[in-house]
Every structure is written in C-alpha cells, then in structure tokens.
Amino acid sequence: MGMQPQRTEIAARAAQIAETLSRLEGPLLPILHEVQGEFGHIPTEALPAIADVLNLSRAEIYGVVSFYHDFRREPAGRHVLKLCKAEACQSMGGEAIARQIQQALGVGFNETSADGSVTLEPVYCLGLCACAPAAMLDGEPIGRLDAEAVADIATKVRS
Ligand code: FES
C-alpha cells in the first residue's frame, strides 16, 4: 500500500472536485464517481466536504453512496473480482459458482480478503450472458465459469 493522503487533503480535494462539478444538473453522482476515480473508494472524510459544497446533509450523501453498488466505502484489494449475479448467469449455475468462489477466495460479497489480495463484488449483467456464468477479474472478462476457472482465479489473485 502506498502512502495515504492526509485527511485534510482528502477533504480539500473532494471539495475541489465538488465545486468543479457542482454546476452540472444532478451533480452528486458525477462528483462521487470522480472522487472514487481519484481515491479508489469514497473516503469517509470526503462526505462532509461534498455535503457542504452541495448544501446537502451528510445523511443524504451517505444514502446515495450506500444505494449504488458502484461506490466502494473501503479501499479495494489488489485484485477486484466482479461476479455476475443477474438472471442469465443464475440460470447457468451462477449460485453454485458464487459459493465456490467465496470458499476458494475466503471472502464474501462486498468484502476484501484478510490478506488484501482480492475484493469480491456482485454485478448485475456484464453483457457476457452468452458465456454465462460470467465474471470480470481486474477488468478482464471470464466466461463459462466452472470449477477449473475458479481454481485459476484463486491462483491468479494469490500470485
Ligand atoms: S446475466 Fe450475467 S453477464 Fe448477463
């Protein structure tokens, strides 16, 4: 892990991003995306800074951050595995694969493994329905998940 910027720096940068984008119509989501793009997650210190600029309560911002699956409240692991939980993948055994993956990686959905190697996140359709069940490891699509693919993923994230 690199050095984390100081709290005040995070708040100052979040306020700057919020001010730059505050004139957009419906600025909150773009601001949150930008903040996550910069820090890899939405740091807690960013919330009051954004709230101040937009004249919203912290609770309102917090509600939006927790509503959307896209936003991460904690820094991610070294690898991010997104596993599809939408219908086409479910109908092709996605449920069983999800269990195998959680077991093989020792991590639940929206969690990062204790060694920091991998974060597991649910997604709802990756556009890979023809290759269901599907996942994405660090942005690389993986289709037709089976026991072997799960073992491969586990090896990759630990290396
Ligand atoms: S439903 Fe899983 S990729 Fe479309």
Boltz pocket constraint, residues with backbone or C-beta under 6 A from the ligand:
constraints:
  - pocket:
      binder: B
      contacts: [[A, 84], [A, 85], [A, 86], [A, 87], [A, 88], [A, 89], [A, 90], [A, 124], [A, 125], [A, 126], [A, 127], [A, 128], [A, 129], [A, 132], [A, 134]]
      max_distance: 6.0
